[in-house]
Amino acid sequence: MSILEISSQLINVLVTVEDEIALVKINRPKALNALNNDTLSDLNKIFDCIAEDDSVRGVIITGEGKGFVAGADIVQMQGYKSIEGRKYAALAQMIFNKIENLEKPVISAVNGYALGGGCELSLSCDIRIASTKAVFGQPEVGLGVIPCFGGTQRLPRLIGSGIAKELIYTGRQVKAEEALYVGLVNKVVEPELLIEEAKNMMKTILKNASLAIGFAKVAINRGLEMDIDNGLELEKDMAALSFATDDKDEGMRAFVEKRPAVFKNK
Ligand code: CAA
């Protein structure tokens, strides 16, 4: 099914495609875009579709209103006991893994509250750009639970275990500048420039060979879970795949001929 067809079926997510970039906007502003089942299901469907659609080469995720995503839906989780809580975590983890493993670059443009599952959603993206209004945090222990949409695993891997433990144990909210300081975000911009900045960065990325970007993403993501020797083995294998592409022939020929490369993503 095409992105257009899928997008008409979504409840809490809006999707547009321009310049080969899908802009995925979480659109449940009354609840600060909290992730209920409908929203998670929308994300699942749209990321399946984006994975299959060759006309989309990069993705930007953002939120409508003053929230990016203010977490998992607390109202929905209120009645959950152990088994339901585990199932909910499993569902979100499966979808966030899909985002993390998509062989296309994904940028989160964090416009506002990115708390709990919202911070975790941004962590499943390759790059985070924050507006000056963005606020990050993992407040789960204040609700009697732990981050379980990937936060206990991805946050320490990104910013180190000391700061991650401080944020997870205290539940403290962190504004954009501090998020930049601890390496949680790549860049901070004024709110009105957020989407433009994310698009510009994505356009810079997409000037390069898409298959090579996908292979680099696999090597980085999987390599982070391996010891260095196995990671370097994987790097050689992904390099071998990149050397097999038409884009490698074009990229190197264009360099020698002193002209810009025209990649076909083949
Ligand atoms: N779930 C459900 N509803 C939420 C929500 C959430 N995570 N966050 C906000 N909302 C709702 C509020 O209940 C409120 O709805 P009503 O208007 O119907 O009362 C609406 O969104 C607006 O929120 P506030 O009135 O609270 O707005 P505010 O500006 O005063 O405060 C806020 C903003 C600090 C983000 C506050 O809403 C808040 O603390 N939200 C909860 C954040 C949180 O704890 N997230 C973690 C959830 S657990 C999780 O994500 C876990 C995980 O790994 C399982």
Residues whose N, C-alpha, C, O or C-beta is under 5 A from the ligand:
A	BS01	CAA	K30 A31 L32 A34 A70 G71 A72 D73 I74 V75 Y113 L115 G116 G117 P139 E140 I146 P147 C148 F149
